């Protein structure tokens, strides 16, 4: 792995350890499929393919997550997702916008 690739991998690792556990939800792709989160999938892509050759598969992963979020937002999905022993509540319902003056 190149020095830049290692730096990106370390940055993803920091995100996974310090930021992701505090945000309170999983990525939509992981919530919908039960598979790896985007950060885990991208880290794996970069480990296998490198930074340059992993760019397109990374974009495909983010597109799949975007599509999963749109699908979940169109439903009234709510629940608790377990990441190991820690239950994580999630909800993908978008708030309804009011129309006209009230």
N, C-alpha and C positions, 0 to 999 in steps of 0.2 A: 504494500500500500504506500502511496506517495505521502510526503509530509502534509500536504493539503488534505488528502483523504483521511489521514490519521487525525488531523485537527477537526474535520467534520464529524468523524466518528466519536471523538471525545466530546464535542459539543452536543451531539445527540444523546450520548451517555449521561451528561450533566442534566439535560432536559428530562430524560427518563427518571433519574434519581431524585432530582430536586424540584422540578416544576410540575411535571405531570401528576405526581401523587397529590399535589395541593390544589389542582384545578377542579377536581370533583366530578369529572366525567371522562369517558373513553372516547376515542375518535369514532365517528359514525360507522366507518367500515368495520371496525372491530365489534361494535355493538350489534350491527346487523348480521355479520357472518360468524361471529364467535372466534374469528381468527386473530392474527397478529394485528396490533395497532399500526398506524402509519409509521411511527417512529421505529418500531421494531422491524417492520417490513423494509423500510428504507435503509436501516442499518445493515440488514442482511443483504440487500441489493448491492450496497456499496462494498461490503466485504467480498462478495462474489465477483462483481464486475468492475469495481473501481469507480472513481468519481466521474470520469468522462463517459465511459460506456454504461454507467448506471443512471445517467440523466434521463433518458427516455423512459426506462421502467419506473423511475421515481415519479415522473410526471403522470404515468398511467396509474400508479398507486394513488396519487392525490386526486386524480379524476374519478377513480372508483370510490374514494371516500366522499367526494363532493356529491356524486350520484346517490350514494347511500344516505347522506344527510338529507338530500331532497326527498328521497323516498320516505324516510322516517318522519320528516317534517310534514308530509302530507297525511300522516296518520296521527292517532292520539296515543302513540307509544310512550309508556312510562314504566319504570320498573327499577330493579336493582341489579347491577351487574357485579359479579364477583371476580375480583382480580386477586387470586390466591385467597387468603383468609379475610380479605378486606372487602365488605360490600360497598359498592359505589352507586349512589342513586343517579339516575339519568332521566331526561325527558327531552324529546325532540319536537314537541308540539310548538309551533310558532304562535305568538299571540295574535289574536284577530284584531285587525285595524278597524277603528270606528270610521264610519262614513257619515259625512255631513255633520252639522253642528249638534251638540248635545248639551 
